[in-house]
């Protein structure tokens, strides 16, 4: 959040909202493993433009075969399946309108 010039209270509010939405959508959290941290460090050494934050997400996605919901194109360079936010929201909209 700091990179987007948001203060700590904005960040806390956003993360709380995301957590509530995840729970209500039956999404589960994945714990960070030492393998994720090792891969993250390798990715950071190989891709100098990768931030630590994006490196953590990338390593968890790669180690677990996940798709990342993000507008960050750096994930494309890492061969990670990525779903831009607009496509994700469109997918959610279609799912909720079908029920």
C-alpha positions as CSV (number, residue, x, y, z in Angstrom):
1,X,0.0,0.0,0.0
2,X,2.9,2.4,0.7
3,X,4.0,2.2,-2.9
4,X,0.5,3.6,-3.8
5,X,0.9,6.4,-1.3
6,X,-1.7,5.0,1.1
7,X,-1.4,5.4,4.8
8,X,-1.5,2.5,7.3
9,X,-5.2,3.0,8.2
10,X,-6.1,2.8,4.5
11,X,-4.1,-0.3,4.2
12,X,-5.7,-1.9,7.2
13,X,-9.2,-1.0,5.9
14,X,-8.4,-2.5,2.5
15,X,-6.9,-5.7,3.9
16,X,-9.9,-6.2,6.2
17,X,-12.3,-5.7,3.3
18,X,-10.3,-8.2,1.2
19,X,-10.3,-10.8,4.0
20,X,-14.1,-10.4,4.5
21,X,-14.7,-10.8,0.8
22,X,-12.4,-13.8,0.6
23,X,-14.3,-15.5,3.5
24,X,-17.7,-14.8,2.0
25,X,-16.5,-16.2,-1.3
26,X,-15.1,-19.4,0.2
27,X,-11.6,-18.5,-0.8
28,X,-8.8,-20.0,1.4
29,X,-5.6,-18.5,2.5
30,X,-2.3,-20.2,1.7
31,X,0.5,-20.2,4.2
32,X,4.0,-19.1,3.2
33,X,6.6,-21.9,3.3
34,X,10.4,-21.8,3.4
35,X,10.3,-23.2,-0.2
36,X,8.3,-20.0,-1.2
37,X,11.0,-17.8,0.4
38,X,13.8,-19.7,-1.3
39,X,12.1,-19.4,-4.7
40,X,11.4,-15.7,-4.0
41,X,15.0,-15.0,-3.4
42,X,16.0,-16.8,-6.6
43,X,13.4,-14.8,-8.6
44,X,14.6,-11.6,-7.1
45,X,18.2,-12.4,-8.2
46,X,17.1,-13.3,-11.7
47,X,14.6,-10.4,-12.3
48,X,15.9,-7.1,-10.9
49,X,12.7,-5.3,-11.7
50,X,10.7,-7.6,-9.4
51,X,9.7,-6.2,-6.0
52,X,9.9,-8.3,-2.9
53,X,6.1,-8.2,-2.6
54,X,5.6,-9.4,-6.2
55,X,8.3,-12.0,-5.7
56,X,6.5,-13.5,-2.7
57,X,3.2,-13.7,-4.7
58,X,5.0,-15.1,-7.7
59,X,6.8,-17.8,-5.6
60,X,3.6,-18.9,-3.9
61,X,1.8,-19.0,-7.3
62,X,4.6,-21.0,-8.9
63,X,5.0,-23.5,-6.0
64,X,1.2,-24.1,-5.9
65,X,0.2,-23.9,-9.5
66,X,-2.1,-20.8,-8.8
67,X,-3.3,-18.1,-11.1
68,X,-2.6,-14.6,-9.9
69,X,-5.3,-11.9,-10.0
70,X,-3.3,-8.7,-10.8
71,X,-2.7,-6.0,-13.4
72,X,1.1,-6.4,-12.9
73,X,2.6,-7.6,-16.1
74,X,5.8,-8.8,-14.4
75,X,4.0,-12.0,-13.7
76,X,3.7,-12.6,-17.5
77,X,7.5,-12.5,-17.7
78,X,7.7,-15.2,-15.1
79,X,5.2,-17.5,-17.0
80,X,2.6,-17.3,-14.3
81,X,-1.0,-17.5,-15.3
82,X,-2.5,-14.0,-14.6
83,X,-6.0,-12.7,-14.6
84,X,-6.3,-8.9,-14.8
85,X,-8.7,-7.3,-12.3
86,X,-11.3,-6.4,-14.9
87,X,-11.5,-9.9,-16.2
88,X,-11.7,-11.2,-12.7
89,X,-14.6,-8.8,-11.9
90,X,-16.3,-9.8,-15.1
91,X,-16.0,-13.5,-14.2
92,X,-17.5,-12.8,-10.8
93,X,-20.3,-10.8,-12.3
94,X,-21.2,-13.6,-14.7
95,X,-21.1,-16.2,-11.8
96,X,-23.3,-14.1,-9.5
97,X,-25.8,-13.2,-12.3
98,X,-26.1,-16.9,-13.2
99,X,-27.3,-17.9,-9.7
